[in-house]
């Protein structure tokens, strides 16, 4: 009875992200519209992770459900409204002090800055001084031959500025000369002096995720050892990378029957057993420690090295978030801890430990990752904690351990069950089909464009997706240069660069003499076939 209720509750959440712009297709996509079973956009065929969809709440629920009923329940919190587990991603902010002093740039005196404290003054040049051809700009002059700008005459002045004999715009004199008549009045602003910038300016940087259960100093050192483009700093490419990997590595339809399409009661039960199995035998979260502390494991027994909190004993970390806390924190770091700074080693190799992935020695003082299910004798560099199949950094250090290898959630699932090439779900049915090197639900081996079932029908693989013949001819077929008609996928054709022809005498022929070129030597000139130099001259002359 409970299984039947699970089946009735199934939904794909079509309201999530509806109309969101595609970050890959830009204006070509009319907005995100979820296909009812393919998990992609109907309009552009891109995934939800490629659209500007805010998935923080949904992702938190997904990962929260993944950790539910496991030893990692300390990382989740029940939402008060409906009791749905929610993942706490341990977001924190660091404040980076300004590393150097900067100086203000002097502004030309003739430039008035609205809202500034600069003041203008009337200056009267000597009566017998050469007239200036342009308004002075604090001692600057116009280039030779540059046109001057005559200033407006001052009240009471008997004349205006004339042309300077040298061709240069003269500067304005620095003060009035007693006893001389007034000439053209000009304005000038005293040149400002360089002022040191404030030294107490700080820049706040927010990390959308940080390793749980460790102090902030160690967390920052961990971040420094990740590739810059993969550091989850809010508003950067690293944050986008984490978002995409969260959707790709941990598909919600791999753990939640409610997110799957048309599972039978028997398949729901099989999926529940599969989820229970990987939670008990494979699922884990990487922990951060220092290599030199791994020698204490033998004496500590099951407690694990110092500083761990997620995979070892909950609460063993030095500054782990309190129960119910969001894990937000603010830290202040110096120049070494600035985001983007290269990681630095504070010592040599630590013991005999080497990275399980790259086999290079671990350095003393540098954060290392260990996976409890792999054993405390295995360590990884932060950038080496990757899936053995896709080699992508394991998002939030969530791993699946199997036969001595680390997997992301997606590729662990692929190693356990066949995955449908149509709906992207794991197949729990005993009956499915195999075609083009992929597995398919019987109902999902369909045209990628129109969803018609392809069993017993002619289809063409287009970008690794099956397409029926009518859709191929309409949307994907190349056109013959000669007759401008689409070329049937079952017909023979000749291709030369980006040009294509029907492999028939009436199409593949010389443009000069109409000679059939099948099996003959030819040359191509602007998409036209030519059999000889004579025909080339003939075509060029026409």
Secondary structure, 3 states (H helix, E strand, C coil): CHHHHHHHCCCCCCCCCCCCCECCCECCCCCCCECCCCCEECCCCCEHHHECCCCHHHHHHHHHHHHCCCCCHHHEEECCCCCCEEECCCCEEEEEECCCCCECCCCCCCCCCCCCCCCCEEECCCCCCCCCCCCCECCECCCCCCCCCCCCCCCCCCCCCCCCCCCCCCCCCCCCCCCCCCCCCEEECCCCCCCECCCCCEEEEEECCCCCCCCHHHHHHHHHCCCHHHCCECCCHHHHHHHHHHHHHCCHHHCCHHHCCCCCHHHHHHHHHHHHHHHHHCEEECEEEEHHHHHHHHHHHHHCCCCCCCCCCCCCCCCCCCCCCCCCCEEEECCCCCCCCCCCCCCCEEEEEEECCCCCEEECCCEEEECHHHCCCCEEEHHHCECCCCCCECHHHEEEEECCEEECHHHHHHHHCCEECCCCCECCCCCCEEECCEEECHHHCECCCCCCECCCCCEEEECCEEEEHHHHHHHHCCECCCCCCECCCCCCEEEECCEEEECCCCCCECCCCCCECCCCCCEEECCEEECCHHHHHHHHHC
